[in-house]
Amino acid sequence: MNYLEILSLISASAAVKNLDEFDYFVRLALQKRISKIKIYEALLQNYLFCGFPNALFFLKRFHHLSGYKPKKISSLNTNRLKEKGIKTSKKIYGDKLEKLISNVKKFSPELSEWLIIEGYGKVISRSALKIKEREACIISVLTTQMFEEQLISHLYGGLRNGLKITQIRKIISNLSEISCEKEKEFGLNVLNKIKQK
């Protein structure tokens, strides 16, 4: 199992609140000398998909398992975050970004703004993980959450940023390791739909 698969399983086991598997894969990652900051970043971004309570719980658990102490963050500049967010979201959504923003604005103007500033500017633009690594983790989390529309977007985002279909299939198939058989089948079905397009 490579480091990308392990990172994805750490994210997914946190998403489904599987404590035993979470601990196992964190320990495996540490044993294989996967960077603690990469694990931290994978868990930090989970708050976008699983909420603050989940992120707080599993970041604290990771801290206890690893002893990792993050560095102090710099102050946030909203305009800069928006610029970074637009740049990063274009890498993921390509020419579909404007349509996405327009569609979200119809039901929530706030979320359409936060999507760029918060999601892509503040979180997914952070440099400790490459977009490819982030997308692998996001794909595994969205598969466990069974959000098809968002999963499709991030499958395309992963492919646009260097993930191969075989890697994605393995990341989704690995969800069997955390007892997510139904979710794995869902993810593989969604992956097959986009392969046929």
Secondary structure, DSSP 8 states (H G I E B T S, - for coil): --HHHHHHHHHHHHHTT-HHHHHHHHHHHHHTT--HHHHHHHHHTTHHHH-HHHHHHHHHHHHHHH-----------HHHHHHHHHHHHHHHHGGGHHHHHHHHHHH-HHHHHHIIIIIIIIIIT-TTS-HHHHHHHHHHHHHHHT-HHHHHHHHHHHHHTT--HHHHHHHHHGGGGGT-HHHHHHHHHHHHHHHT-
